[in-house]
C-alpha cells in the first residue's frame, strides 16, 4: 500500500512534475515544463501510436504548434482544412464557412489529422524536449503527502511491474479516464447536453473538389448530427452524435445499429455510396461531463480530464492544448514562487473554464431550429458572422475583439427564437426529455 511506502519515506523515483496521460494536453504540458527546466515524468497507459477519435483541428491550434516547434510535422501528416460545411434536411441548400472570413484573417486554415499520428508527434516532442516519457504504464493509485509536499504515485507497467514516483506537483491529463476527477468524485454528467456517439472510418467516400476537399461537414438529421472528416490518406472519419434516449432503442450489434443511422440522412448516404467500412465501429455513451473543480494546492486537471461537452465544433484538441499552456504556467509558478501560487491557480481556473463556457452556449443550441436557420442563412450585421467564425476557429483566448458581436449574435438568436416560438417550444421539450432521461438513468445507476 502507498501508506506503507510513505511510512518508509521512500519512492522508486522522484520528479518535480508527474503528468498522467500522454494525449495532446499531457504531452503539451510535459513539453512546456521540461523546457522551463523542471524534471518531468509523463506516464501514458497505452503505447503510441494508438487510435483516438477527434481528427479535426482548429486554426487556433496552429500558433500553439509553432510554440511547441511541431508545425511542420503536423502539416506533413495533415489535410488542410479551410472551412466547414453545414447540411440540413430542413433547408434546400448547404452552407459553407471559410476561416479566412473570420475577424482575424491571419489563421485561415487548420488540419484534419489521424490522431494516432498527431498524438505521437506531440508525445515524441515531449521526450525530445527533456520529459521522461514512459508508455505502457497505468497509474493505479496515489497518496498526497502531508503539508502539501506533493504526492506518491503508484503505476503498473504493462509487463506487470509496479513502480512509484514522488512528485512535487501532479497534473491529470488522463482524458476521459479523469483519474483525479473520479478519485475525488468530482466528475458529473452534464444534464444540459448529454449525447452518445458511434463512429468509424470509411474508404472511398465522396469528397468535394479543390480547397473544399478538407472541409469538415456537419449533417443535421432528426435525432442529432453526423460528422464527416476527410483525412490525408483517403480515409474519412464518420460519426453520429445522438441523444441517449435514442441510443437506448438499440436491439442489434453496434455496427449494424450505426449503419442503420446512415439512411436517415440522405445527404450523407449519398457521400458514402460505394464507400467501404474499414474499421471497427466504436461507441461512446453519455460522454458530456464536467468536474466540479479544476485544481488543488499541488495538482490540476487538463483538457478532457476536466470536461468534455460535444465534438460538433472540433474544439477538443484546441481546448486541451490551451489548458496545457495555462496549466504549465500555473505549475511553474507554484514550484518556483509558492507565495504566488494562489493567484496562479486562480488564473488557471479562469482559463480552463473559459473555453468550455464559450463553446457550450452554441453547443447547447446547435440542434435547435433557430440556430440551424442562423447557420444556414448567415448575416454579418454587427459583424456577427465574423465573430461566429472566430469562435468556430477557436480564436477565443487572444485579444481579437469579438465579444460585443458575439453578444449581438446571442441577442439576435433569442429574438428569433421568440419569433419562431412554436418550433422553439418543440425543441425545448425534446431537450427536457433528454435531461429527464439522463437524470433517471443517474438515479438507477446506469
C-alpha positions as CSV (number, residue, x, y, z in Angstrom):
1,X,0.0,0.0,0.0
2,X,1.1,3.6,-0.6
3,X,0.6,4.3,3.1
4,X,3.4,1.8,3.8
5,X,5.6,3.4,1.2
6,X,5.0,6.8,2.9
7,X,5.9,5.4,6.3
8,X,9.3,4.4,4.9
9,X,9.6,7.8,3.2
10,X,10.8,6.2,0.0
11,X,9.6,6.0,-3.6
12,X,11.4,4.4,-6.5
13,X,11.7,7.7,-8.4
14,X,11.4,11.4,-7.8
15,X,10.5,14.3,-10.1
16,X,9.2,17.8,-9.9
17,X,6.1,17.2,-12.0
18,X,4.3,14.0,-12.8
19,X,1.9,14.0,-15.7
20,X,-0.8,11.3,-16.0
21,X,-1.7,10.8,-19.7
22,X,0.2,11.4,-22.9
23,X,-2.5,12.8,-25.2
24,X,-2.4,16.4,-26.5
25,X,-2.9,18.0,-23.1
26,X,-0.4,15.9,-21.2
27,X,2.3,15.9,-23.9
28,X,2.0,19.7,-24.3
29,X,2.2,20.3,-20.6
30,X,5.2,18.0,-20.2
31,X,7.0,19.7,-23.1
32,X,6.5,23.2,-21.7
33,X,7.5,22.3,-18.2
34,X,10.6,20.4,-19.3
35,X,11.6,23.5,-21.4
36,X,11.3,25.5,-18.2
37,X,13.9,23.3,-16.6
38,X,11.7,21.1,-14.4
39,X,12.2,17.4,-14.1
40,X,9.1,15.9,-15.7
41,X,7.8,12.4,-15.8
42,X,4.9,11.5,-18.1
43,X,3.1,8.2,-17.6
44,X,0.9,7.0,-20.5
45,X,-1.1,3.8,-20.2
46,X,-1.0,3.0,-23.9
47,X,1.8,2.9,-26.4
48,X,1.9,5.3,-29.3
49,X,0.8,5.2,-32.0
50,X,-2.7,4.4,-30.7
51,X,-6.1,5.0,-32.1
52,X,-8.1,8.0,-30.8
53,X,-11.1,9.8,-32.2
54,X,-11.1,13.6,-32.7
55,X,-9.3,14.1,-36.0
56,X,-10.4,17.7,-36.8
57,X,-8.2,20.6,-35.6
58,X,-8.9,24.3,-35.5
59,X,-6.9,27.3,-36.8
60,X,-6.2,28.4,-33.2
61,X,-4.1,25.2,-32.8
62,X,-1.5,26.5,-35.3
63,X,0.1,29.2,-33.1
64,X,0.4,26.5,-30.4
65,X,2.2,24.2,-32.8
66,X,4.6,27.0,-33.6
67,X,5.4,27.5,-29.9
68,X,6.0,23.7,-29.5
69,X,8.1,23.5,-32.6
70,X,5.9,20.9,-34.3
71,X,4.0,22.7,-37.0
72,X,6.0,21.3,-39.9
73,X,5.5,17.7,-38.6
74,X,1.7,18.3,-38.2
75,X,1.5,19.7,-41.7
76,X,3.3,16.6,-43.0
77,X,0.5,14.3,-41.8
78,X,-2.5,16.6,-42.3
79,X,-5.0,17.5,-44.9
80,X,-5.6,21.3,-45.0
81,X,-8.9,22.3,-43.5
82,X,-10.0,25.7,-44.8
83,X,-13.5,25.7,-43.6
84,X,-16.7,23.9,-42.5
85,X,-19.9,22.9,-44.3
86,X,-23.3,22.5,-42.7
87,X,-26.1,20.4,-44.3
88,X,-29.6,20.5,-43.1
89,X,-32.6,18.3,-44.3
90,X,-34.8,21.3,-43.4
91,X,-33.1,23.5,-45.9
92,X,-32.7,23.2,-49.7
93,X,-29.0,24.2,-49.7
94,X,-25.8,23.5,-47.9
95,X,-23.8,26.3,-46.2
96,X,-20.0,26.6,-46.2
97,X,-17.9,28.8,-44.0
98,X,-14.3,29.8,-44.6
99,X,-12.0,30.5,-41.7
100,X,-10.4,33.2,-43.8
101,X,-13.6,35.2,-43.3
102,X,-13.2,35.3,-39.5
103,X,-12.4,38.5,-37.7
104,X,-8.7,37.7,-37.6
105,X,-7.6,36.9,-41.1
106,X,-4.2,35.5,-40.0
107,X,-5.4,32.0,-39.3
108,X,-7.2,30.9,-42.5
109,X,-6.9,27.1,-42.1
110,X,-6.3,24.1,-39.9
111,X,-5.6,20.4,-40.5
112,X,-7.5,17.2,-40.4
113,X,-5.2,14.5,-38.9
114,X,-5.1,10.9,-37.9
115,X,-4.9,11.2,-34.2
116,X,-2.6,8.2,-33.8
117,X,0.0,10.1,-35.9
118,X,-0.7,13.5,-34.4
119,X,-0.6,12.4,-30.8
120,X,2.6,10.6,-31.4
121,X,4.2,13.8,-32.8
122,X,3.3,15.6,-29.6
123,X,4.5,12.9,-27.2
124,X,7.8,12.3,-29.0
125,X,8.3,16.1,-28.9
126,X,7.9,16.0,-25.1
127,X,10.6,13.3,-25.0
128,X,13.0,15.4,-27.2
129,X,12.5,18.4,-25.0
130,X,13.6,16.6,-21.9
131,X,10.5,15.0,-20.4
132,X,10.8,11.4,-19.2
133,X,8.1,9.7,-21.2
134,X,7.1,6.2,-20.1
135,X,4.5,4.4,-22.1
136,X,2.6,1.2,-21.3
137,X,2.4,2.4,-17.7
138,X,-1.0,2.9,-16.0
139,X,-1.4,4.9,-12.8
140,X,-3.2,2.7,-10.2
141,X,-3.1,4.7,-7.0
142,X,-1.7,7.8,-5.3
143,X,-1.4,9.4,-1.9
144,X,-1.0,13.1,-1.3
145,X,1.8,13.8,1.2
146,X,1.3,15.9,4.4
147,X,1.9,19.6,4.4
148,X,1.2,19.9,0.6
149,X,4.6,18.3,-0.1
150,X,3.4,16.6,-3.2
151,X,2.2,13.1,-3.9
152,X,3.4,9.5,-4.2
153,X,2.0,7.8,-7.3
154,X,1.9,4.1,-7.9
155,X,1.8,2.8,-11.5
156,X,1.8,-0.6,-13.2
157,X,3.8,-1.3,-16.3
158,X,2.2,-3.5,-18.9
159,X,4.6,-6.3,-18.0
160,X,3.1,-6.4,-14.5
161,X,5.9,-4.4,-12.7
162,X,4.9,-1.7,-10.3
163,X,6.8,1.5,-9.7
164,X,6.4,4.5,-7.5
165,X,7.2,8.2,-8.0
166,X,7.3,11.0,-5.6
167,X,6.4,14.3,-7.2
168,X,6.1,17.9,-6.1
169,X,3.3,18.7,-8.4
170,X,0.7,16.4,-10.2
171,X,-1.0,17.0,-13.5
172,X,-4.0,14.9,-14.5
173,X,-4.3,14.8,-18.3
174,X,-5.8,11.4,-18.4
175,X,-8.6,12.3,-20.7
176,X,-12.0,10.7,-20.2
177,X,-10.4,8.5,-17.5
178,X,-10.1,11.7,-15.5
179,X,-8.2,9.9,-12.8
180,X,-8.4,12.6,-10.1
181,X,-11.9,13.6,-11.1
182,X,-13.1,10.1,-10.4
183,X,-11.0,9.7,-7.3
184,X,-12.5,12.9,-5.8
185,X,-16.0,12.0,-7.1
186,X,-15.8,15.4,-8.8
187,X,-16.8,14.1,-12.3
188,X,-20.5,14.6,-13.1
189,X,-22.7,14.1,-16.2
190,X,-23.7,17.3,-17.9
191,X,-27.5,17.1,-18.0
192,X,-27.7,20.3,-20.1
193,X,-26.2,18.4,-23.0
194,X,-25.7,14.7,-22.8
195,X,-25.1,12.8,-26.0
196,X,-23.8,9.4,-27.3
197,X,-21.7,8.8,-30.3
198,X,-21.0,6.0,-32.8
199,X,-18.1,6.4,-35.3
200,X,-15.9,4.6,-37.8
201,X,-13.6,5.1,-40.8
202,X,-14.6,4.7,-44.4
203,X,-12.6,4.3,-47.6
204,X,-13.9,5.8,-50.9
205,X,-16.3,8.4,-49.5
206,X,-17.2,11.2,-52.0
207,X,-15.3,14.4,-51.3
208,X,-15.5,17.9,-52.5
209,X,-13.1,19.1,-55.2
210,X,-10.3,21.6,-54.7
211,X,-9.7,23.5,-51.5
212,X,-13.0,22.3,-50.1
213,X,-11.8,18.7,-50.0
214,X,-10.6,19.2,-46.4
215,X,-13.8,20.8,-45.1
216,X,-15.4,19.1,-42.2
217,X,-19.1,18.6,-43.0
218,X,-21.8,18.6,-40.3
219,X,-25.1,16.9,-41.3
220,X,-28.1,17.5,-39.1
221,X,-30.8,14.9,-39.0
222,X,-33.9,14.1,-36.9
223,X,-32.0,12.5,-34.0
224,X,-28.9,14.6,-33.8
225,X,-26.0,15.2,-36.2
226,X,-23.2,13.5,-38.2
227,X,-19.6,14.5,-38.7
228,X,-17.7,13.8,-42.0
229,X,-13.9,14.4,-41.7
230,X,-11.7,13.6,-44.7
231,X,-8.1,12.6,-43.9
232,X,-5.0,12.9,-46.0
233,X,-4.6,9.1,-46.7
234,X,-8.1,8.9,-48.4
235,X,-9.9,7.6,-45.3
236,X,-12.9,9.5,-44.0
237,X,-14.0,9.6,-40.3
238,X,-17.7,9.5,-40.0
239,X,-19.6,9.6,-36.7
240,X,-23.1,10.1,-35.4
241,X,-24.0,12.0,-32.2
242,X,-27.4,11.4,-30.9
243,X,-29.5,11.6,-27.7
244,X,-29.0,8.8,-25.1
245,X,-32.8,8.0,-25.2
246,X,-32.5,7.1,-28.9
247,X,-29.4,5.0,-28.3
248,X,-31.5,3.1,-25.8
249,X,-33.5,1.7,-28.7
250,X,-30.6,-0.4,-29.9
251,X,-31.5,-4.0,-30.3
252,X,-28.7,-5.1,-32.6
253,X,-24.9,-5.1,-32.8
254,X,-23.2,-1.8,-32.6
255,X,-22.0,-2.0,-36.3
256,X,-25.5,-2.7,-37.6
257,X,-27.0,0.0,-35.4
258,X,-24.5,2.5,-36.7
259,X,-25.1,1.6,-40.4
260,X,-28.8,1.9,-39.9
261,X,-28.3,5.6,-39.0
262,X,-26.8,6.5,-42.3
263,X,-30.0,6.2,-44.5
264,X,-31.7,8.5,-42.0
265,X,-29.5,11.3,-43.6
266,X,-29.8,11.0,-47.4
267,X,-27.2,13.7,-48.0
268,X,-24.6,11.7,-46.0
269,X,-25.7,8.5,-47.6
270,X,-25.0,10.0,-51.0
271,X,-21.5,10.9,-49.9
272,X,-21.0,7.3,-48.6
273,X,-22.5,5.5,-51.6
274,X,-19.9,2.9,-52.7
275,X,-17.7,3.6,-49.7
276,X,-16.2,0.7,-47.7
277,X,-16.2,0.5,-43.9
278,X,-12.5,-0.2,-43.0
279,X,-12.5,0.0,-39.2
280,X,-14.4,-1.2,-36.2
281,X,-17.5,0.8,-35.2
282,X,-16.8,2.4,-31.8
283,X,-19.3,3.6,-29.3
284,X,-19.2,6.2,-26.6
285,X,-22.2,6.7,-24.3
286,X,-23.2,9.7,-22.2
287,X,-19.9,11.5,-22.9
288,X,-20.8,15.0,-21.9
289,X,-19.4,15.7,-18.4
290,X,-17.6,18.2,-16.2
291,X,-15.7,18.1,-13.0
292,X,-16.7,20.4,-10.1
293,X,-13.1,21.6,-9.5
294,X,-10.1,22.3,-11.7
295,X,-7.2,22.2,-9.2
296,X,-5.9,21.7,-5.7
297,X,-2.9,23.1,-3.9
298,X,-0.4,20.9,-5.8
299,X,-2.4,19.3,-8.6
300,X,-4.6,20.3,-11.6
301,X,-6.8,18.9,-14.3
302,X,-6.2,19.5,-18.0
303,X,-8.4,19.1,-21.1
304,X,-10.8,16.2,-21.1
305,X,-9.8,15.3,-17.5
306,X,-11.7,18.4,-16.5
307,X,-14.6,18.5,-19.0
308,X,-15.9,17.3,-22.4
309,X,-19.1,18.7,-24.0
310,X,-19.6,17.8,-27.6
311,X,-17.4,17.4,-30.7
312,X,-19.6,19.4,-33.0
313,X,-17.2,22.4,-33.3
314,X,-14.0,20.3,-33.2
315,X,-12.8,22.1,-30.1
316,X,-11.4,19.2,-28.1
317,X,-7.7,19.2,-29.1
318,X,-7.5,23.0,-29.1
319,X,-9.0,23.3,-25.6
320,X,-6.8,20.5,-24.3
321,X,-3.7,22.2,-25.6
322,X,-4.8,25.7,-24.4
323,X,-5.4,24.2,-20.9
324,X,-1.9,22.7,-21.0
325,X,-0.3,26.1,-21.8
326,X,-2.3,27.7,-18.9
327,X,-1.5,24.7,-16.6
328,X,2.2,24.8,-17.3
329,X,2.3,28.4,-16.3
330,X,0.4,27.7,-13.1
331,X,2.5,24.7,-12.2
332,X,5.8,26.6,-12.9
333,X,4.7,29.4,-10.6
334,X,3.6,27.1,-7.8
335,X,7.0,25.4,-7.9
336,X,9.2,28.5,-8.2
337,X,7.2,31.1,-6.5
338,X,4.9,29.4,-3.9
339,X,3.9,32.8,-2.5
340,X,2.1,33.5,-5.8
341,X,0.6,30.0,-6.1
342,X,-2.9,31.1,-5.1
343,X,-3.2,33.8,-7.8
344,X,-1.6,31.5,-10.4
345,X,-4.1,28.7,-9.7
346,X,-7.0,31.2,-9.7
347,X,-5.9,32.4,-13.2
348,X,-5.6,28.8,-14.4
349,X,-9.1,28.1,-13.1
350,X,-10.5,31.1,-15.2
351,X,-8.5,30.0,-18.3
352,X,-9.6,26.3,-18.3
353,X,-13.3,27.2,-17.7
354,X,-13.4,29.9,-20.4
355,X,-13.3,27.7,-23.4
356,X,-16.0,25.2,-22.4
357,X,-18.2,28.0,-21.3
358,X,-18.0,29.9,-24.6
359,X,-18.5,26.8,-26.8
360,X,-21.2,25.5,-24.6
361,X,-23.7,28.2,-25.4
362,X,-23.5,27.3,-29.1
363,X,-23.3,23.6,-28.5
364,X,-26.5,23.5,-26.3
365,X,-28.4,25.1,-29.1
366,X,-26.8,23.7,-32.3
367,X,-29.7,21.4,-33.0
368,X,-32.4,24.0,-32.4
369,X,-34.4,25.2,-35.4
370,X,-33.4,28.8,-34.7
371,X,-29.7,28.1,-34.6
372,X,-29.9,26.0,-37.7
373,X,-31.6,28.9,-39.6
374,X,-28.9,31.3,-38.4
375,X,-26.1,28.9,-39.6
376,X,-27.9,28.3,-42.9
377,X,-28.7,31.9,-43.6
378,X,-25.7,33.8,-42.0
379,X,-25.7,37.6,-41.9
380,X,-22.9,39.8,-40.9
381,X,-24.9,42.6,-39.2
382,X,-22.8,44.0,-36.3
383,X,-20.1,41.7,-37.7
384,X,-21.8,38.7,-36.1
385,X,-20.7,36.3,-38.9
386,X,-17.1,37.2,-38.4
387,X,-17.4,36.8,-34.7
388,X,-19.1,33.4,-35.1
389,X,-16.3,32.2,-37.5
390,X,-13.7,33.4,-34.9
391,X,-15.4,31.1,-32.3
392,X,-15.5,28.2,-34.8
393,X,-11.8,28.8,-35.5
394,X,-11.1,28.7,-31.7
395,X,-10.0,32.3,-31.6
396,X,-11.4,32.9,-28.1
397,X,-8.3,33.2,-25.9
398,X,-6.5,36.1,-27.5
399,X,-7.2,39.8,-28.0
400,X,-9.4,39.6,-31.0
401,X,-12.3,42.0,-30.1
402,X,-15.2,39.6,-31.0
403,X,-17.2,39.7,-27.8
404,X,-19.7,42.6,-28.5
405,X,-20.5,40.9,-31.8
406,X,-20.9,37.5,-30.0
407,X,-23.3,39.2,-27.6
408,X,-25.2,40.6,-30.6
409,X,-25.4,37.2,-32.1
410,X,-27.0,35.8,-28.9
411,X,-29.5,38.7,-28.8
412,X,-30.5,38.0,-32.4
413,X,-30.8,34.3,-31.6
414,X,-33.2,35.0,-28.6
415,X,-35.3,37.4,-30.6
416,X,-35.6,34.9,-33.5
417,X,-36.4,32.1,-31.1
418,X,-39.3,34.1,-29.7
419,X,-40.5,34.9,-33.2
420,X,-40.3,31.2,-34.0
421,X,-42.0,30.2,-30.8
422,X,-43.8,27.1,-31.9
423,X,-40.7,25.3,-33.1
424,X,-38.7,26.7,-30.2
425,X,-41.1,25.0,-27.7
426,X,-40.9,21.7,-29.6
427,X,-37.1,21.8,-29.4
428,X,-37.2,22.8,-25.7
429,X,-39.4,19.8,-24.9
430,X,-37.1,17.5,-26.8
431,X,-34.2,18.8,-24.7
432,X,-36.2,18.4,-21.5
433,X,-36.9,14.8,-22.5
434,X,-33.2,14.1,-22.8
435,X,-32.4,15.8,-19.5
436,X,-35.1,13.7,-17.7
437,X,-33.7,10.6,-19.3
438,X,-30.2,11.5,-18.0
439,X,-31.4,12.2,-14.5
440,X,-33.4,9.0,-14.4
441,X,-30.5,6.9,-15.5
442,X,-28.3,8.5,-12.9
443,X,-30.8,7.7,-10.2
444,X,-30.9,4.0,-11.1
445,X,-27.1,3.9,-11.6
446,X,-27.0,3.4,-15.4
